[in-house]
Amino acid sequence: MKLSTVLLSSAALLVAGAAYAADLPAKKAAPAAAPTGCAAFGAGYIAIPGGDTCLKISGFVRSNNTYTSNAARGTAPYNLGSVYDLQFDAQNATEAGNVKSTILIENSATLDAYVSLGGLTAGVADDQFDIGGGYNYSGDAFGPHVGLISYSLPVGAGSLTVAATQAQNNNGGNAASRPDLEAGLATSMGALKINAGIASHEVVGATSGTAQGFAFIGKASFDAGVASFMGYAAYANGASKYLGAGGAVKDSAADSSAISSGTTYQGEIDIPVGKNDSIGLFGESIKSTQDTSSYSKTQYAAALKHTIAKGLFIRPEIYTETVNGTTGNGAYIRIERDF
């Protein structure tokens, strides 16, 4: 057989073999690696395929339903609404330590967006003085989401945090020329937990002068098993937002030498009833005075929380409150699913 004939025959076989292989079913690609747990960062984190970042998604969806007895004529005394929170926590280990970033969205608004490394936190986050009562409907305890740069370091069984935060201005359009400065201590002794701190705030008068305002805030909570107790107190002088009094009383009158002062007290008791229920009792008093105005509020509330299923509960609440001498009553019903 001639060499040319052998070469032509071999080429024909190769072409035929390639065509036959093309007709065979395509080999399936290997499945993508399934998300795995990230035990080092805690429960709920999963690894994002293709990288070294671990992600946790959490939040709640809540049906908010309210009624008040002292609505103005022509104004609906009730509201049927909802709110949701969606939180993303991302962490990864680096040569400098664990880096964490958090984004918290509530009803399409970004409340928190910050990054932390070790004890350092920077961005917009819950203020460290967000230590008021656990009732989301009753109570005005201070607890905003603020721009801040803070650093926490361990101290004994707790931590000490120092921070520069977006100034809590409460004097019309007159803003402080510096951030608020805060120092807070959180510690625990068995079932007793204590949070305490101080904040410094610059007061700018509406027409003249500046003054240095300040606030003390403290909370003690105790879990006795059969019931848990919480007490909260704040005193402010020229820093009225730390009282939770809103804009009712400014930090000062026109002249910053006339700064406001006030106090807030809260108390709360939660009593478990069986496996799926608990009763909560709540009380609050806020008083603030200025040379030209004053603000006072007292409120008492009772709530029953019933767990329907894991992560799902209903909590009706009734309250009575007196604001600047006007008394009103109301009720809330919350149906919430946590995840």
Secondary structure, 3 states (H helix, E strand, C coil): CCHHHHHHHHHHHHHHHHHHHHHCCCCCCCCCCCCCECHHHCCCCEECCCCCCEEEEEEEEEEEEEEECCCCCCCCCEEEEEEEEEEEEEEEEECCEEEEEEEEEECCEEEEEEEEECCEEEEEEECCCCCCCCCCCCCCCCCCEEEEEEEEEEECCEEEEEEEECCCCCCCCCCCCCCEEEEEEEEEECCEEEEEEEEEEEEECCCECEEEEEEEEEEEEEECCCCEEEEEEEEEECCHHHHCCCCCCCCECCECCCECEEEEEEEEEEEEECCCEEEEEEEEEEEEECCCCEEEEEEEEEEEEEEEECCEEEEEEEEEEEECCEEEEEEEEEEEEEC
